[in-house]
Amino acid sequence: MRSLSQRVRALKPSATVAVNAKALELRRKGVDLVALTAGEPDFDTPEHVKEAARRALAQGKTKYAPPAGIPELREALAEKFRRENGLEVTPEETLVTVGGKQALFNLFQALLDPGDEVILLRPYWVSYPEMVRLAGGVPVEVETLPEEGFVPDPERVKRAITGRTKVLVVNSPNNPTGAVYPEEVLKALAELALEHDFYLVSDEIYEHLIYEGVHFSPGRVAPEHTLTVNGAAKAFAMTGWRIGYACGPKAVIRAMADISSQSTTSPDTIAQWAALEALTNLEASRAFVEMAREAYRRRRDLLLEGLHRIGLRAVRPSGAFYVLMDTSPLAADEVKAAERLLQAGVAVVPGTDFAAFGHVRLSYATGEENLRKALERFARVLEARPQ
Ligand code: GLU
């Protein structure tokens, strides 16, 4: 058989997706497992959103949609970006995608030529470097440090800029660190994009899950240089519906839509009508988001207090639903630590593919009972560790 493409031979499959699939499989086989792997809300999609999907189905809204999304949703997106993010965009400057992932994938395809550099802030979400490489780009890593709360230092970013820098990716609230970047840091990074003429990609998928601090969209500072990416998944517990969206300069948005037209045609039509309900029925959606946020806040506090009590260290996250836990008391490296925890009945994601070495990612998008059980099992692993 002829070989696979070089592109694909160099591709690492997504660690978050793989570990989560493995945890689900073990559970299906009857293994008593607490899974802290899934980067997805454990809540069901709110009823008003499900009802909108049923309505769309009953009305026969079952055909192709335009590649950039149904016009009603693009109008609602322009309104959302104005109302919640202070971004002045027209519907033509918005795009609906198959999850936030397709928005990111398409924008790297639209922006990168071979050899173009993309600055990623380490630890980063596992899919960024792979998507960059699939588009022929070169990831350039700039670290964020636990002692600085994983907030990037604009000076350190500046030192990584070269003549080939095309994109800087920022993700606040952050997966996997939970850091919420202060407004002045995001403004400084947007100023760098303006000064050095590169694109800023702002992945804001965890926008509504902030426990301390406020969300700031850097596109306000550099509108012609910023692609803002978001989606319905995390805010409205709609991960399986696959509705992401983006806004940015019209030419880039158009190119991204053209890529969709040649790959997926359009996101799922029924799911778009459901997302429209989530974005426009403000009263019902706000009540849901507030309920979920308070639950995550309680879970975060429970998990952090529990970890500290048994002597495990983690930087206190201010947003998203992840804790990056230091694995040095558990094993020699994060992969061995994740294996030991799995044997003890807790599935976590090793930090390796996030470039978070010596750490594992715990998702607290799960019930408090599960978190208590996980903490008991962590304590047992610690006790069993040979001194
Ligand atoms: N973003 C989530 C996570 O990091 C979902 C899985 C994925 O698409 O990577 O777990």
Residues whose N, C-alpha, C, O or C-beta is under 5 A from the ligand:
A	BS01	LIG	T16 V17 T37 A38 G39
